[in-house]
Amino acid sequence: MIKVSTVIKKNNDLSIPEFHDYWLNEHADIAMGTPSWFKYMRKYVQSHTLHALHPDQKPAYDGVAHFWVDSVDSFQEWSRLPELNVVAADTKKLVEQDKLIRLFTNEVEKYSTPNWEQKSKIKRISFIKKSKNISVKEFHDHWSNYHSQLVINRPWWKHCNRYVQNHIQYDAYPPGESPLGYNGFAEIWFDSLEEFNQWQAGHLDDEAVIADEKNLVDKVDTFFTYEVRKQL
């Protein structure tokens, strides 16, 4: 399966509460009510930005809609159906269309606790641009096979519940490069802000991990969300 993540900036005509309420309770029902939805969509999750956890700086995005589909081709086939016109019209009410980003990725779970779904209240999303000093292949190989093992074996890693890497599928894009040049994104789940703070303190104090990230990553856009699982 392919994971399709649509990265959202809200329509400026909506307040933050209005945006989250409409997306969760109205827009989702419109999309899931189309006749072809369950033919193409295998899973649907909304990640709503926790704006209260960004008091000093406006978060990069207001949310991410995640869809799991059989393939890139099946998603594109679904998106061309005439019945999707009603969804597209409603989307214009909800988001800034010219700032919408769609990422096609291969999702790889690297770590999880047995009860992560029940415990997790916060999910940190980090969109990643690789270092200019390494190739695309080197980035994905190192991130997947070395960096993930480095971090999950640190003592401070016990403060998170789940860790997923999302690797960009470049063949989904005609130019071969994803929007804004992202190479992937990481998702990490936590019980609470307190658990995140303990995780972050250990992370920032870990010289080996920080050094590896400096060699691997050029830029990271990070924000906090809560997850709503609309279709499992």
N, C-alpha and C positions, 0 to 999 in steps of 0.2 A: 504493500500500500504506500501511497504518497500522502504526505501531510501538506496541506495548503493553508498558509497563515496569511490572513488579510490584516494588515497593520493600519490602524485607524486614527485619524485626527477628527474630533467631533466638528459638526457644523457650528460655526460661530453664533448662529441664531439660537442655539440651545444652551441652556445652563448645564453645568456638570451633572447635577441630579437629574435633569430632564433627559439628557443624553443617555445615561445609564439605565434609567427606567424605561425609556422607549426602546432601546436596543434589546433589553432583556425581556420585556413583556409584550411588545407589539411587533417590532421588526422580525424577531425570531419566529413568531407565529406565522407571519406573512410568508417568510421564506420556506418554513417547514410545511406550510399548507399547500405548496405547489404540487401538482400531481406527480411530478417526476422525482421529488426529493428523495424518497427512500429507495428509489431505483439506483441512484448514483451515490448518495451520501452514506458512509458507513459509521461515521461518528461526528459529533459537532460539539465543540467546547468554546465558551466565551471567556476571555481573560479581561476583566475590568480593572483599569488602573485605579489604584488606591491613592487618590490625590492627596489625602491627609498625610500620607507618608512622604510627601514632597513639599514641605513647607517653605523651603528656601529657594527652590528652583522649579519652574514648570516642567513636568515630565515630558519626555520626547514624544510620547503617544498617549492616547486616551483609552486604548484597548486593542486587543487582537482577537479576531475570529479564526478559529482553527477548524479545518474540515479534513477528514480522512476519506480518500477516494481510492479507487482501484489503480488509477494511473493518471498521468498528466493529460493524456488524450481524452479519458472519460470526463475529467473535470472541464476541459475545453468544450467537449461535445455538449455537456449539460449547460454550460454558460451561454451557448448559442441558441438554446431553445426559446421559441417565442414567448412561452409562459413566464420566462424570467424577466420580461419587460416590467411587470408589476413590482418585482423585487428591486430592479434597478431604479425605478421611479421612487420607491420608498427609501432606498439607500441615499438618494440625493438630499432627502430631508435630514438624514442622520449624520453624514460625514462630509468632510471637505474632499470632493471627488479628485481634485488635482493633486492631493497629497496622499492618496490611497496607495499602499504598497502591497504587492502580493508575492509571497515567498514560497516556492516549491522546495520541500526538503525531504530528506530521509531521516526519520526519527529513530534515535538509538538510546534506549534507557541504559544508563551506566551504573545506577545505584538506586535502591529503594528499600524502605522498611516495610514489614508486612502490612501495617495498618496505615500507610501514608494517606490514603484517601479520606479516612475518618479524621485524622489529626490535622491535616494541613489547612491553614487559614490564610497563608500568604504565599504567593509565588513570585519569585524574582525572575524577570526576563532580561537577558543581556544580548543585544544584537552586536555581532562581532565583524570587524574588518581585519583581515590578516595583516601581519607585518609585510612591508614591502621587500624585506630581505629574504623571504622564503617564497617558494612556488605554491600554487594552489594545491598540488598533490602533497607537497611537504606539510602544508598547514593541516589538511584533513588527516593525514597519517599520524602526525604528531599529536594533534588534539584528541583523536580517537584512541590511539594505542599507547601513548605515553602520558600525556597530561592528565587524562581521566584517572589513570591508575595512581599517579602521583598524589592527586588531591584526595581521592576517596580513602586512602590509607593514612591520612593525617588524623591525629586525635581530635582536632576541632571539627572534623567532618560529621561527627555524631550529632551535631546540632541541627542538621537538615534531615528531611524525610525522603527526598527523591531528587535525582539529578538526571536530566535528559539533554542530550546533544541533538541538534537539528542541523544537518549538513545540507547545504544548498545543492540542488540538482540543476546544474548549469545548462543541460540540454533542454530544459524547459523554456529557455530564453533565446530568442533568435540571435542576439549579439553575443550570447555566451556568458553574459554577466548579469547578475541580479540587480534589482533596483537599489540605488545608493551604494552599490558595490559590496553589500553584505555577503560574507562567506558562510554564515551560519548564525544560530543563536542557541544560547543555553537557557534552560529552565530549571530552577531550583526551588523546592517546596520547603516551607517551615511551619512549625506549630504557631509561632507568634513572633512579634517584633523582637522580643527579648532573646529568643533562640537565634534569630538572625544576627543580632548584635554580638552574641557570643561567637557565632560562626565567623562573622566579619572580623572580630578582634583577633581570632586565631589566624585567619587568612592574611591579614595585613602584617602580622608579626612573623610570618613564615617566609624567610628569605629565599628558600629554594623555589617555592611556588611563585613568588613574585618575580623572581629572575626568569623563570620559565615563561611566564605570561608576557613579560617584556620582549622576549625573543619571538613569541608566537603571534602577538596581537598588536595592531597599530592603534585601533580605536574601538571603544565599547560604548554603546548607548543602553543604559540600564534603567529600569523602572519596576515598581512593585505593583502587583495585581492580586485580585482574588479570582478564583476559577469557578465558573458555573458550567456544569456538564448538562447540556441540553439534550444530547442524544448519545447513548452509549452502545 
